Amino acid sequence: MYYLEDLLVPWVTIFSFVLFLIAIISYNRTRNKRLIFVTSAFALFLIKGILLTIGLYFPSILSVHEDPLILIIDIVLLLALYFGILRKDARNDAQA
């Protein structure tokens, strides 16, 4: 089961980083206050991913183990958060 963890931990970290960057760029373009909360959520996922990655590759520094099911749930949460914001922004753009 560790091989799945070896794949999912870096993937969640990279995916969180990309979504965090997209949220920062979106906030800088629109100055929409609600994007501050989204950016914060992605930042928290990124911090969690960084800590898990450190624990995975350097267990002497930080011993952290995450169940692969929890990592898959994290991915689903990240996608839901991203697409929920994307969908709501698309509706607001169409109304404007």
PLY file of the C-alpha trace (Angstrom):
ply
format ascii 1.0
element vertex 96
property float x
property float y
property float z
element edge 95
property int vertex1
property int vertex2
end_header
0.00 0.00 0.00
3.01 2.31 0.41
3.48 2.49 -3.36
0.09 4.19 -3.66
1.08 6.64 -0.93
4.35 7.31 -2.79
2.32 8.37 -5.83
-0.53 10.22 -4.15
1.39 12.42 -1.70
3.48 14.22 -4.34
0.47 14.43 -6.66
-1.68 16.11 -3.99
1.17 18.51 -3.22
1.73 19.49 -6.85
-2.00 19.73 -7.54
-2.48 21.94 -4.46
0.39 24.16 -5.57
-1.07 24.60 -9.07
-4.54 25.40 -7.70
-2.99 27.80 -5.18
-1.22 29.65 -8.00
-4.41 29.78 -10.08
-6.31 31.18 -7.09
-3.65 33.86 -6.50
-3.71 34.87 -10.18
-7.52 34.95 -10.14
-7.57 37.12 -7.05
-5.02 39.52 -8.54
-7.15 39.86 -11.67
-10.57 40.22 -10.05
-9.90 41.39 -6.46
-12.91 39.26 -5.47
-12.83 38.93 -1.67
-14.26 35.40 -1.77
-11.13 34.22 -3.58
-9.12 35.02 -0.45
-10.88 32.14 1.29
-10.33 29.83 -1.67
-6.66 30.77 -1.82
-6.38 30.08 1.91
-7.96 26.64 1.50
-5.57 25.74 -1.31
-2.66 27.06 0.77
-3.65 24.79 3.66
-3.79 21.78 1.34
-0.37 22.81 0.01
1.11 23.03 3.51
-0.35 19.61 4.34
1.11 18.20 1.12
4.54 19.66 1.83
4.53 18.17 5.34
3.42 14.79 4.01
6.08 14.89 1.29
8.79 15.70 3.85
7.55 12.86 6.04
7.47 10.47 3.09
10.95 11.15 1.77
12.70 12.22 4.99
11.12 10.18 7.81
13.98 11.07 10.17
12.92 14.74 9.98
9.16 14.29 10.18
7.32 11.02 10.58
3.92 11.43 8.96
1.87 8.67 7.38
-1.34 9.25 5.54
-3.85 6.65 4.50
-4.25 6.54 0.69
-8.03 6.80 1.10
-7.60 10.14 2.89
-5.33 11.34 0.08
-7.95 10.40 -2.51
-10.57 12.28 -0.49
-8.20 15.29 -0.45
-7.98 15.15 -4.24
-11.78 15.01 -4.54
-12.12 17.95 -2.11
-9.60 20.00 -4.09
-11.44 19.28 -7.33
-14.84 20.06 -5.79
-13.57 23.33 -4.35
-11.96 24.34 -7.65
-14.91 23.43 -9.86
-17.39 24.93 -7.42
-15.62 28.27 -7.63
-15.10 27.96 -11.37
-18.78 27.19 -11.95
-19.97 30.04 -9.75
-17.60 32.51 -11.46
-18.84 31.41 -14.89
-22.43 32.09 -13.86
-21.52 35.51 -12.48
-19.64 36.37 -15.69
-22.64 35.37 -17.80
-24.95 37.61 -15.78
-22.66 40.63 -15.98
0 1
1 2
2 3
3 4
4 5
5 6
6 7
7 8
8 9
9 10
10 11
11 12
12 13
13 14
14 15
15 16
16 17
17 18
18 19
19 20
20 21
21 22
22 23
23 24
24 25
25 26
26 27
27 28
28 29
29 30
30 31
31 32
32 33
33 34
34 35
35 36
36 37
37 38
38 39
39 40
40 41
41 42
42 43
43 44
44 45
45 46
46 47
47 48
48 49
49 50
50 51
51 52
52 53
53 54
54 55
55 56
56 57
57 58
58 59
59 60
60 61
61 62
62 63
63 64
64 65
65 66
66 67
67 68
68 69
69 70
70 71
71 72
72 73
73 74
74 75
75 76
76 77
77 78
78 79
79 80
80 81
81 82
82 83
83 84
84 85
85 86
86 87
87 88
88 89
89 90
90 91
91 92
92 93
93 94
94 95
